[in-house]
Amino acid sequence: MEKIIIYATRYGTAKKYANYLAERLNLPLFSIEEITEAQLKGHTVIFISAVYAGSLMHLKDLLKVSDPQQEVQILTVGLTDPENQEKIQEIFNLAQQNANGKRLVFLGHLPGALTYDQLSFLHKTFIKGIHATSKNKSEVSDEVKLLRDVYKSSLDFVDFSRLDQLT
Ligand SMILES: Cc1cc2nc3c(=O)[nH]c(=O)nc-3n(C[C@H](O)[C@H](O)[C@H](O)COP(=O)(O)O)c2cc1C
């Protein structure tokens, strides 16, 4: 069964990883926004999705058009440290819970990137809020720390070599 790669991105990081993998594996590549049921039919899907507030972007939209038997392999992209197994497991568990019984196969988590200036007004407000409420606290989670630190700044942990094991 031929594989296809589908990505869901807000600011382009998941797309960068998807482009790289599609090129390396010579597989068709689609944005979640353009994919149709007919294009999905009969394919194993590799879904590369950015994580926001613990959830995969557009996972529900993908599962809506996918076949119940179709295998969906997942790669998440986010600021969560890929070595933080507990946190990554939480992201995967939540995705599986939201999958309405459909089969998800988790391939791994890829380190993301964020530039404050490029964020939407809503996301800027969110980051600003985290910064304001956590700046004087010493005991905050690693994710809160990263989101706090990106206030008026930029972080980039993109590492394509993380995909080498799949190519
Ligand atoms: C409002 C907001 C919430 C976020 N929540 C999470 C999160 O829960 N877990 C995580 O790993 N990364 C989180 N991130 C970081 C993004 O997942 C990361 O920047 C990713 O690279 C964005 O991918 P994209 O450029 O493809 O949209 C969040 C970023 C923003 C702006």
The ligand as a Gaussian input file, in Angstrom:
#p B3LYP/6-31G(d) Opt

LIG

0 1
 C       -0.262000      29.012000      21.752000
 C        0.752000      27.921000      21.570000
 C        0.573000      26.696000      22.217000
 C        1.518000      25.672000      22.061000
 N        1.335000      24.477000      22.705000
 C        2.258000      23.496000      22.583000
 C        2.096000      22.250000      23.278000
 O        1.132000      22.014000      23.983000
 N        3.069000      21.307000      23.133000
 C        4.168000      21.520000      22.345000
 O        5.027000      20.621000      22.240000
 N        4.339000      22.683000      21.661000
 C        3.413000      23.664000      21.763000
 N        3.560000      24.840000      21.073000
 C        4.718000      25.002000      20.184000
 C        4.410000      24.620000      18.731000
 O        3.931000      23.304000      18.641000
 C        5.718000      24.713000      17.912000
 O        6.073000      26.071000      17.863000
 C        5.617000      24.133000      16.522000
 O        6.892000      24.114000      15.923000
 C        4.654000      24.901000      15.656000
 O        4.520000      24.206000      14.437000
 P        4.055000      24.933000      13.105000
 O        5.112000      25.964000      12.771000
 O        4.043000      23.808000      12.091000
 O        2.703000      25.515000      13.330000
 C        2.644000      25.870000      21.215000
 C        2.793000      27.103000      20.551000
 C        1.869000      28.120000      20.729000
 C        2.064000      29.432000      20.002000

